[in-house]
Amino acid sequence: MTSNFGAYDSQDLWRKDRDHYVHPWTDFAVFKEQGSDIMAESEGIYVYDAEGRQFIDGIGGLWCVNIGYGRDEMAEAIADQVRRIPYYSTFTHLSTPPAAELAAKLAELAPGPLNRVFYGTGGSMANDTAVRIAQYYFNRLGKPTKKQVISRIDAYHGSTYLTASITGVMFDRIGFDVIEDMIHHVSAPNCYRRPADMSLEAFCDHLVQEFEDKILEIGPDNVACFFAEPIMGAGGVIVAPPGYHRRMLEVCRRYDVLFISDEVVTGFGRLGHFFASEPVFDIVPDMITSAKGITSGYLPLSATLLSDRIYEVISVPQAEGALFTHGFTYSGHPVACAAALKNIEIMEREDICGHVREVGPYFEQQLASLSDLPLVGEVRGSHFMMCIENVADKETKETFDPAIKIGGRIAQQAQERGLIVRPVGHLNVLSPPLIMTRAQIDATVDILRQSMVAAADELVREGLWRG
Ligand SMILES: Cc1ncc(COP(=O)(O)O)c(C=O)c1O
């Protein structure tokens, strides 16, 4: 990396950012006082702020910088494509080499019948597209009443009007409007929070039954699709009980409901496979949505992968000359597609999925060693998608008062020690670049332990917790 730190006027940047940039997902009360930490440079698993401080990036940008930072090959592939043709429309009968090559590559990587790709620029757009296509598909089949969408409490599917409504983190709806009459939520498959006397098997039975009951209540003729992240990410890295996805898919099949697997986070290696649905969860869904790791975050791109069956139905014009009227100026952007192709090439050449399958269990095991701390209720997740649930009482699983901001306190302590972790309410989430080595995992877990101890001591000192 050629460091450029002298070039940054960090105070000036901080002020401009605070005074003019409306940040996404922000607590403005804190932001107006503290502004942003401006990250200016990067290399490998590290990011550097504008003053040159180094941090282990425990969150991979935002679950996305899978191949790590500072890859010259990515810069070259992007620059090369910009020189060739930086943009061209893909509407109607136009395309570009990277858009075509990538579509074929994604079809090769995805489970069997998912051979068709629709491009967007982010996960929300991929999911929005999936709903529009599900409804369009049933319209084309002469089943225009099949419109309703079933999602889950604590699911995260995006921030457009439609995907924010499908999202099931109810706390995030405060003050915003959502679509009420088309979207339904069933329970999250949260094993840690299941009733105390319920076995995992009984919990799974209960969830599957609840889902079937919900379809029957709405009416199978009215339900278009079910949305599910293989492991719920932003809602708290919730890992469903064994067999859950397979059984939910069976229910979908029984009632002709499309299963949409949101792999925006789980895809591109985070669980050790390009797509986790089939190899990890034993399901071949009707659609898979993907974004983030598809380019390792180097450029914005998303893909909605469709089964051949869906494509055959939606690709028949509704009337002589009628179009499939869905698409975005930047659908199939050639530079983003070129970045995705290079990202996939690097992942294959370095066997990054194999690395995750090998080192992921070590990451899980090292993080699990934090369970001896009095505030750790559960360490959960899989491979490079992990979370620590902090609780006030291990026995009763009682959470801390949200005003204490335990997740934020730990994240703050970690940042002071050179590690970025993400606070999500009372949780701390880790989703580092997938190239992390065992030694780097040790360093991460060491800092995390010190940070959690420091945050716990702080609470005791402030009289907010007995410890
Ligand atoms: C599972 C999942 N789906 C969809 C999205 C939305 O993606 P984007 O922020 O790129 O629109 C996210 C973002 O974190 C996500 O985690």
The ligand as a Tripos MOL2 file, in Angstrom:
@<TRIPOS>MOLECULE
LIG
   16    16     1     0     0
SMALL
NO_CHARGES

@<TRIPOS>ATOM
      1 C1        -29.4430  -10.3750    4.2770 C.3       1 LIG1
      2 C2        -29.4360   -9.0150    3.6710 C.ar      1 LIG1
      3 N1        -30.2670   -8.7750    2.6540 N.ar      1 LIG1
      4 C3        -30.3000   -7.5740    2.0460 C.ar      1 LIG1
      5 C4        -29.5000   -6.5500    2.4690 C.ar      1 LIG1
      6 C5        -29.5680   -5.2110    1.8030 C.3       1 LIG1
      7 O1        -28.4610   -5.0010    1.0390 O.3       1 LIG1
      8 P1        -28.0490   -3.5090    0.5790 P.3       1 LIG1
      9 O2        -27.6960   -2.7760    1.8220 O.co2     1 LIG1
     10 O3        -26.8980   -3.7520   -0.3540 O.co2     1 LIG1
     11 O4        -29.2120   -2.9190   -0.1230 O.co2     1 LIG1
     12 C6        -28.6040   -6.7600    3.5250 C.ar      1 LIG1
     13 C7        -27.7040   -5.6870    3.9960 C.2       1 LIG1
     14 O5        -27.0300   -5.7880    4.9830 O.2       1 LIG1
     15 C8        -28.5970   -8.0150    4.1560 C.ar      1 LIG1
     16 O6        -27.7980   -8.2500    5.2100 O.3       1 LIG1
@<TRIPOS>BOND
     1     1     2 1
     2     2     3 ar
     3     2    15 ar
     4     3     4 ar
     5     4     5 ar
     6     5     6 1
     7     5    12 ar
     8     6     7 1
     9     7     8 1
    10     8     9 2
    11     8    10 1
    12     8    11 1
    13    12    13 1
    14    12    15 ar
    15    13    14 2
    16    15    16 1
@<TRIPOS>SUBSTRUCTURE
     1 LIG1         1 GROUP 0 **** ****
